[in-house]
Amino acid sequence: VSVLSVKVGTAHRGGFAVRWFGAGDFNIYSAMGKASVPRTDRELKVTLPHPKALKPDARVRWTLKASDRFGKPVNGEGTVRIFDRSLEYYVSGAGSWLAGLYPERISNSGGIGSLFNSRFTDIPVKEGLVDRMLSLFDRELKEEKLPSLRINSSRSGHRRFFGRGMAQTLSAGYEDESFGDMAEMKSGGANLAMSAPAARSMGRAKSERFNGEAVLTKDKKAGGPPVAVRKDFSETAYFNPQLKITGGKGPFSLRLPERLTSWKIDAAVITRDVKKGTISSAVVTRKELMARLDIPRFFREGDRSEITAVLSSQARDELSGEVTLQITLDGADAAEKFALAGPVKNFTLKPGGSAALRWPVTAPRGIAAYKVRVIARAAQLSDAQENDLPVLPSRERLIASQVTALDGKGTKELRLTELEKEDKTRELESLHLEVQPQLILTVLNSLPFLVHYPHECTEQLLNRYVPLAITNSFYKTYPALAAAVKKIPKRRTLTPAWERDNPVRMMTLLESPWENLSKGRESSLPVVDMLDPKLVRAEKEDAITKLAGYQNSDG
């Protein structure tokens, strides 16, 4: 038994490894152990005092506190995120980027035994890279290997496959440091710049639909006082990427959304001398009596389904009361349209219990955006929630098209025979006629990307020049065309914004998450306006000039 003592000092922060080996009975034994040494000098103590439970829509003012390991307050910047814990399903295990500033040292020190079989060095190769590699292996074998204790302080040794001599010989043009150890130490500060996320916005997140005031409703049948209706169901309660920490304190205030949920709180602090600290906790928004709607995102016309209200109790005593379901359209009662029967139901909840109440409904005909509200009362306790419930069409849109050509002045009658056929299942709700005066417009819409492709090899320059030359010749041959394109409205996007008075477009937008696309598709690449004759001519000359520069003197 051999005991070796190592005095762990500040230089060992980040961890170190110890390899041992021994020999006996013509066998060699070796192993490596790793010791973790925390970087306590780089850690901050971060706290964020807050209650464990709050009511929805509560206004709070909290203070993020930070101090060093000696308890002295520090100055710096903090990041605070408060979001619905259900979002952790999508980013499970995602931690703060600060954790990557001081990673644990990685050691992969290897050992070579004296029984190494080197018969492959007899391969008769006398020149080239293989010969150089074999000679380096032979040199490595001849070097004396003494028993040693190695404390690996390099941040990463995964590139050291061979000995020092081989690394230097095969890496011509690299620095003369053990194949990258010093290079890694020189670039050690790169992690800080690469890992820091760009702060895109500052301040608390707010729901676009939330007007900042609690909405009150009065249940006429219950005859009680107004009940605050919860409408703001934002998933992000607060986000501040740059909270100033002065004297160890960073105060901030927020207003919690009206969700009944558990909120995840993540906070991190960093100082000018790159000391860091993080904290993670949770706060719950709840009431003694809670009512929650469980409804689909939308209905189709004629759908048969159920609207469910889930009631929960956090009270100490048994609760008995009644719950009311309301369906409105533009503020007017629309329960009859859904064939809603018995909107008022009684309930009884045991302490900590829950119950689900259901109402069968049938979606009416006609496209509309309804609102569904549930109101629960039990003695002095109450809760109410309101959600949107759009009814979308259950039919297909019929599309018919026809192509014709006009040469000069003339008139032609277009008949869409597909729509003239009798169909008892068809319901005429609206008609939209779209006329494309020139098929060339479709081609022109595809040209901007082609004529400004981000590469300038000969092939791409030729692909750029040809459409520019053709378009430029059109403008020269037909001056009326050049005059006509000047009347077309200018835009900065590749595609035009959707017409807000077009019912077909609006219905597509209602049924799909294409809000950004409806504003026009943008491009990070420069776009050439093919409807500008002067710009087309200038781009054409630029392309042909570059092509001529690529051509050799012999053609």
C-alpha positions in Angstrom: 0.0 0.0 0.0 1.3 3.4 -1.0 -0.2 6.7 0.2 0.4 9.9 -1.6 -0.7 13.2 -0.1 -1.5 16.2 -2.3 -2.1 19.7 -0.8 -5.0 21.2 -2.7 -4.5 24.9 -3.4 -6.0 27.6 -5.4 -4.3 26.3 -8.6 -6.3 23.2 -8.4 -9.7 24.9 -8.7 -11.6 23.3 -11.5 -10.5 19.8 -10.5 -7.5 17.6 -11.2 -6.7 14.0 -12.0 -4.2 11.5 -10.6 -3.0 8.4 -12.5 -1.2 5.5 -10.9 0.3 2.4 -12.2 2.0 -0.7 -11.0 3.5 -4.0 -12.1 3.3 -7.5 -10.8 3.5 -11.1 -12.2 4.4 -9.7 -15.6 1.2 -7.6 -15.6 0.8 -3.9 -15.6 -2.0 -2.2 -13.7 -3.1 1.4 -14.1 -6.0 3.6 -13.2 -6.8 7.3 -12.9 -8.9 9.1 -10.3 -10.4 12.6 -10.6 -10.9 15.1 -7.8 -13.4 17.9 -8.1 -12.4 21.3 -6.6 -15.2 23.9 -6.8 -14.4 27.4 -7.9 -15.8 29.0 -4.7 -13.9 32.3 -5.4 -16.0 32.8 -8.6 -19.4 32.1 -6.9 -21.9 34.6 -5.7 -24.7 34.0 -3.2 -27.9 35.0 -4.9 -31.3 35.2 -3.1 -34.8 36.4 -4.2 -37.2 36.4 -1.2 -40.8 35.9 -2.3 -44.0 34.2 -1.0 -44.7 30.6 -2.0 -48.3 31.4 -3.2 -50.0 34.5 -4.6 -53.4 35.4 -6.1 -53.7 35.8 -9.9 -53.3 39.4 -11.1 -51.3 40.2 -8.0 -48.9 43.2 -8.1 -45.6 42.5 -6.3 -42.3 44.2 -5.8 -39.3 41.9 -5.2 -35.6 42.5 -4.8 -32.8 40.3 -6.2 -29.9 40.2 -3.8 -26.3 39.2 -4.5 -23.2 39.0 -2.3 -19.7 37.4 -2.5 -18.6 34.4 -0.5 -17.7 36.6 2.4 -21.2 38.2 2.5 -20.1 41.5 1.0 -22.7 43.1 -1.4 -21.6 43.3 -5.0 -22.5 45.5 -8.0 -23.3 44.0 -11.4 -26.1 43.0 -13.7 -28.8 40.4 -13.4 -31.3 38.5 -15.6 -34.7 37.6 -14.3 -37.2 35.3 -16.0 -40.6 34.3 -14.7 -42.6 32.0 -16.9 -45.2 29.2 -16.7 -43.6 26.0 -15.6 -45.4 24.1 -18.4 -42.9 25.6 -20.8 -40.2 23.5 -19.2 -41.6 20.6 -21.2 -40.0 22.2 -24.3 -36.7 23.3 -22.7 -36.2 20.5 -20.1 -32.9 20.9 -18.4 -32.0 24.2 -20.0 -29.7 26.0 -17.5 -28.1 29.4 -17.4 -25.2 30.1 -19.8 -23.2 31.2 -16.8 -22.6 27.6 -15.9 -20.3 27.3 -18.9 -17.9 30.1 -17.8 -15.9 27.8 -15.5 -16.2 24.2 -16.6 -14.6 21.3 -14.9 -11.2 20.4 -16.2 -11.2 17.3 -18.5 -8.3 14.9 -18.2 -7.6 12.0 -20.6 -4.0 11.2 -19.6 -3.0 7.9 -21.0 -0.4 5.3 -20.0 1.9 3.1 -22.1 3.1 -0.2 -20.9 6.5 -1.8 -21.5 4.9 -4.9 -23.2 3.9 -2.8 -26.2 3.9 -5.0 -29.4 5.6 -3.0 -32.2 5.8 -5.6 -34.9 3.9 -3.3 -37.3 6.9 -1.0 -37.5 8.5 -3.6 -39.8 6.2 -2.6 -42.7 8.5 -1.9 -45.6 7.5 1.8 -46.3 10.4 4.0 -47.0 8.9 7.4 -47.9 5.8 9.6 -47.6 3.5 10.4 -44.7 3.2 6.8 -43.6 7.0 6.5 -43.2 7.1 9.7 -41.2 4.3 8.4 -38.9 6.0 5.0 -38.4 9.3 6.7 -37.6 7.6 8.9 -35.0 5.9 5.9 -33.4 9.4 4.2 -33.3 10.8 7.3 -31.6 8.0 7.4 -29.1 8.7 3.7 -28.2 12.3 4.4 -27.6 11.7 7.2 -25.2 12.2 6.2 -21.6 8.9 6.2 -19.6 9.5 6.9 -16.0 7.0 6.4 -13.2 5.3 9.8 -12.6 2.4 11.6 -11.0 0.6 13.9 -13.4 -1.8 16.6 -12.4 -3.5 17.6 -15.6 -4.3 21.3 -15.5 -5.2 21.7 -19.1 -8.8 22.6 -19.9 -9.1 20.0 -22.6 -6.6 17.4 -23.8 -8.7 15.6 -26.3 -6.6 16.5 -29.3 -3.4 14.9 -27.9 -3.4 11.6 -29.7 0.4 11.1 -30.0 3.6 12.2 -28.4 5.0 15.8 -28.5 7.4 15.0 -31.3 4.6 13.6 -33.6 2.3 16.5 -32.8 4.9 19.0 -33.8 5.9 17.2 -36.9 2.4 16.6 -38.3 1.0 20.0 -37.5 3.2 22.2 -39.7 2.1 25.7 -39.3 0.7 25.3 -35.8 2.1 26.8 -32.7 5.0 24.9 -31.0 3.0 24.1 -27.9 2.1 20.4 -27.2 -0.4 20.4 -30.0 -2.8 23.1 -28.9 -2.6 23.4 -25.1 -1.3 26.9 -25.2 -3.7 27.8 -28.0 -6.6 26.7 -25.8 -5.3 28.7 -22.9 -5.0 31.8 -25.1 -8.6 31.4 -26.4 -9.9 30.5 -22.9 -11.9 33.8 -22.7 -13.8 33.0 -25.9 -16.5 31.0 -24.0 -17.6 34.2 -22.2 -18.3 36.1 -25.5 -19.7 33.1 -27.3 -22.0 32.0 -24.5 -23.5 35.3 -23.6 -26.9 35.6 -25.2 -27.8 38.9 -26.9 -30.4 40.8 -24.8 -33.1 41.5 -27.3 -35.6 43.3 -25.2 -36.0 44.7 -21.7 -38.9 45.0 -19.4 -41.8 42.9 -18.4 -43.9 41.0 -20.9 -47.5 41.9 -21.3 -50.4 40.3 -23.1 -51.6 42.1 -26.1 -55.2 41.5 -25.2 -54.7 42.6 -21.6 -55.8 46.1 -21.0 -54.4 46.3 -17.5 -57.6 46.4 -15.6 -59.6 43.5 -14.1 -62.8 42.9 -15.9 -65.9 42.6 -13.6 -69.0 40.6 -14.4 -72.2 40.3 -12.5 -74.1 37.0 -12.5 -77.7 38.1 -12.8 -79.1 34.8 -11.6 -76.8 34.6 -8.6 -77.5 38.2 -7.7 -74.2 38.6 -5.9 -71.5 41.2 -6.2 -69.5 41.4 -9.4 -66.9 38.7 -10.0 -63.4 39.5 -11.5 -63.1 37.6 -14.7 -59.7 36.3 -15.5 -58.7 37.0 -19.1 -54.9 37.5 -19.2 -53.3 34.0 -19.6 -49.8 35.1 -20.7 -47.2 32.4 -20.4 -44.4 34.9 -19.5 -45.0 36.9 -16.4 -41.7 38.9 -16.4 -38.4 39.1 -18.3 -35.6 41.5 -17.7 -32.2 40.7 -19.3 -30.4 43.6 -17.8 -31.4 44.3 -14.2 -29.0 46.6 -12.5 -27.5 45.4 -9.2 -26.3 48.2 -7.0 -25.1 47.6 -3.4 -26.1 44.0 -3.7 -29.7 44.8 -4.5 -31.8 44.8 -7.7 -35.4 45.8 -7.1 -38.1 45.2 -9.7 -41.9 45.1 -9.8 -44.4 43.1 -11.9 -48.0 42.2 -12.2 -48.6 38.4 -12.5 -51.0 37.2 -15.2 -54.3 35.7 -14.3 -53.3 32.1 -14.9 -53.8 29.5 -12.1 -50.5 27.8 -12.4 -47.0 27.4 -11.0 -44.5 30.0 -12.2 -40.8 29.2 -12.6 -38.4 31.9 -11.4 -34.9 31.9 -12.9 -32.4 34.6 -11.9 -28.7 35.1 -12.6 -26.1 37.7 -11.6 -22.7 38.5 -13.0 -20.1 41.1 -12.0 -17.4 43.0 -13.8 -14.7 40.6 -12.5 -16.8 37.7 -13.9 -18.1 36.3 -10.6 -21.5 34.7 -11.1 -24.4 33.2 -9.3 -27.8 31.8 -10.0 -31.0 31.0 -8.3 -34.1 29.0 -9.2 -37.4 28.8 -7.4 -41.2 28.7 -8.0 -44.3 30.6 -7.0 -47.9 29.4 -7.3 -50.9 31.6 -8.3 -54.1 30.2 -6.8 -57.4 31.0 -5.1 -59.5 29.2 -2.5 -62.1 28.5 -5.2 -60.8 28.1 -8.8 -62.8 27.7 -12.0 -61.1 26.7 -15.2 -62.5 26.3 -18.7 -61.5 23.2 -20.7 -62.6 23.9 -24.3 -61.1 23.3 -27.8 -59.2 25.9 -29.6 -62.0 26.3 -32.1 -65.2 24.7 -33.4 -66.2 23.8 -37.0 -69.7 24.6 -38.0 -72.0 21.8 -36.9 -69.5 20.3 -34.4 -71.0 18.5 -31.5 -68.9 18.6 -28.3 -68.8 19.5 -24.7 -67.7 22.6 -22.8 -66.1 21.5 -19.5 -65.6 23.6 -16.4 -63.2 22.2 -13.8 -63.7 23.5 -10.3 -61.0 23.2 -7.6 -61.0 24.0 -3.9 -58.1 25.1 -1.7 -60.4 26.0 1.2 -60.3 24.2 4.6 -64.0 23.6 4.7 -66.4 22.0 2.3 -67.7 24.4 -0.4 -71.2 24.3 -2.0 -72.4 26.7 -4.6 -73.4 27.1 -8.2 -71.5 27.6 -11.5 -72.9 29.5 -14.5 -71.8 29.1 -18.2 -72.2 32.0 -20.5 -71.6 32.2 -24.3 -71.7 35.6 -25.9 -71.2 37.2 -29.3 -70.2 40.9 -29.3 -71.6 41.2 -25.8 -75.0 39.6 -26.6 -76.2 36.3 -25.2 -75.6 33.5 -27.8 -76.3 30.4 -25.6 -79.3 29.5 -27.8 -77.2 29.3 -30.9 -75.2 26.5 -29.3 -78.3 24.8 -28.0 -77.0 25.3 -24.5 -79.4 23.8 -21.9 -79.2 24.4 -18.2 -76.4 26.9 -18.0 -76.5 26.9 -14.2 -75.4 23.9 -12.2 -74.8 23.2 -8.5 -71.6 21.8 -7.1 -70.1 20.6 -3.9 -66.3 20.4 -3.2 -64.5 18.8 -0.4 -61.3 20.5 1.0 -58.6 20.1 -1.7 -61.0 18.4 -4.0 -62.1 19.1 -7.6 -65.0 18.4 -9.9 -65.7 18.6 -13.6 -69.0 19.9 -14.9 -70.0 19.4 -18.6 -72.4 21.1 -21.0 -73.2 19.5 -24.4 -73.2 22.0 -27.2 -73.6 22.1 -31.0 -71.6 24.7 -33.0 -73.9 27.0 -35.0 -73.7 27.8 -38.7 -71.9 30.9 -39.6 -68.4 32.2 -39.0 -68.0 34.2 -35.8 -65.8 34.7 -32.8 -67.6 33.8 -29.6 -66.6 34.2 -25.9 -67.2 31.5 -23.3 -67.3 32.5 -19.6 -67.6 30.4 -16.5 -68.6 31.9 -13.1 -68.4 30.0 -9.9 -69.7 31.1 -6.5 -69.6 29.5 -3.1 -70.5 31.7 -0.1 -68.1 34.6 -0.1 -65.7 32.9 -2.6 -65.9 33.3 -6.4 -63.9 32.9 -9.6 -64.5 33.5 -13.3 -62.6 32.8 -16.5 -63.3 33.8 -20.1 -61.8 32.4 -23.3 -62.3 33.0 -27.0 -64.1 30.3 -29.0 -64.1 30.9 -32.8 -66.4 29.0 -35.1 -64.7 28.2 -38.4 -66.3 27.0 -41.7 -66.8 23.3 -42.2 -66.9 23.6 -46.0 -64.2 23.8 -48.6 -63.7 26.9 -50.6 -64.3 26.3 -54.3 -61.6 27.7 -56.6 -61.9 28.0 -60.4 -59.5 29.7 -62.8 -59.2 30.4 -66.5 -56.5 31.8 -68.7 -57.0 33.9 -71.8 -54.9 36.2 -74.0 -55.7 39.6 -75.4 -53.8 41.1 -78.3 -54.2 44.8 -78.5 -57.7 46.2 -77.8 -60.4 43.6 -77.5 -63.0 42.1 -75.2 -63.5 38.5 -74.1 -66.1 36.9 -71.8 -64.8 34.5 -69.2 -67.2 31.8 -67.9 -66.3 29.6 -64.9 -68.3 26.5 -65.8 -67.2 24.7 -62.6 -69.2 27.2 -60.5 -72.2 27.2 -62.8 -73.0 23.6 -62.1 -75.9 23.0 -59.7 -74.9 21.7 -56.3 -77.4 21.4 -53.4 -74.6 21.2 -50.8 -73.0 24.5 -51.9 -73.7 27.6 -49.8 -72.9 30.9 -51.4 -71.4 33.0 -48.7 -69.0 35.3 -50.6 -67.3 35.5 -54.0 -63.9 36.9 -54.6 -62.6 37.6 -58.1 -58.8 37.9 -58.6 -57.4 39.0 -62.0 -53.8 38.6 -62.9 -53.3 41.0 -65.9 -49.8 39.6 -66.9 -48.3 36.2 -66.3 -44.9 37.9 -66.6 -45.6 39.3 -63.1 -45.2 35.8 -61.7 -41.8 35.5 -63.4 -40.8 39.0 -62.1 -41.6 38.0 -58.6 -39.1 35.2 -58.8 -36.3 37.2 -60.4 -35.1 39.4 -57.4 -33.6 36.4 -55.6 -32.0 35.0 -58.7 -30.3 38.2 -59.8 -28.8 38.9 -56.4 -27.7 35.4 -55.3 -25.0 35.8 -52.6 -22.2 34.1 -54.6 -20.3 35.6 -57.5 -18.8 32.7 -59.4 -19.0 32.6 -63.2 -22.1 30.4 -63.2 -24.0 32.7 -60.8 -22.9 35.8 -62.5 -24.2 34.4 -65.8 -27.5 33.4 -64.1 -27.7 37.0 -62.9 -26.8 38.6 -66.2 -29.3 36.7 -68.4 -32.6 37.7 -66.7 -31.3 41.3 -66.2 -30.4 41.5 -69.9 -33.8 40.1 -71.0 -35.7 42.5 -68.6 -33.7 45.4 -69.7 -34.4 44.7 -73.4 -38.1 44.6 -72.6 -37.9 48.1 -71.1 -35.9 49.4 -74.2 -38.2 47.7 -76.7 -41.5 48.7 -75.0 -41.3 52.2 -73.5 -44.9 51.8 -72.4 -43.9 48.9 -70.2 -41.3 51.1 -68.5 -43.9 53.8 -67.9 -46.4 51.3 -66.6 -44.1 49.8 -63.9 -43.5 53.2 -62.5 -47.1 53.3 -61.4 -46.8 50.1 -59.3 -46.5 50.8 -55.6 -43.1 50.2 -54.1 -42.4 47.8 -51.2 -39.5 46.5 -49.3 -40.6 42.9 -49.0 -40.3 40.1 -51.5 -44.0 39.4 -51.4 -46.8 42.0 -50.9 -48.7 42.2 -47.7 -52.1 40.5 -47.7 -55.1 42.6 -48.6 -56.9 43.3 -45.3 -60.2 43.6 -47.2 -59.8 40.3 -48.9 -62.1 37.8 -47.2 -60.2 34.8 -48.5 -57.0 36.0 -47.2 -58.5 36.9 -43.8 -60.1 33.5 -43.5 -56.7 31.9 -44.2 -55.1 34.1 -41.6 -57.8 33.2 -39.1 -57.2 29.5 -39.6 -53.4 29.5 -39.5 -50.5 31.1 -37.6 -49.3 33.1 -40.6 -49.4 36.6 -39.1 -45.8 37.4 -40.0 -46.2 36.0 -43.5 -49.3 38.2 -44.1 -47.1 41.3 -43.6 -44.9 40.3 -46.6 -41.9 38.0 -46.7 -38.6 39.7 -45.9 -35.1 38.7 -47.0 -31.8 39.1 -45.4 -30.2 39.4 -48.8 -30.2 42.6 -50.9 -33.2 42.6 -53.3 -33.1 44.1 -56.8 -36.3 45.9 -57.8 -37.0 44.5 -61.2 -39.7 47.1 -61.8 -37.1 49.9 -61.8 -35.6 50.2 -65.3 -32.6 52.3 -64.2 -31.7 49.8 -61.4 -32.1 46.9 -63.8 -29.7 48.5 -66.3 -27.1 49.3 -63.6 -27.2 45.8 -62.2 -26.8 44.4 -65.7 -23.8 46.5 -66.4 -22.3 45.4 -63.1 -22.7 41.7 -63.9 -21.2 41.9 -67.4 -18.3 43.9 -66.0 -17.5 41.3 -63.5 -17.9 38.5 -66.1 -15.5 40.3 -68.4 -13.0 40.6 -65.5 -13.1 36.8 -65.1 -12.3 36.2 -68.8 -8.7 35.4 -69.7 -6.9 37.3 -72.4 -7.2 34.4 -74.8 -11.0 34.5 -74.5 
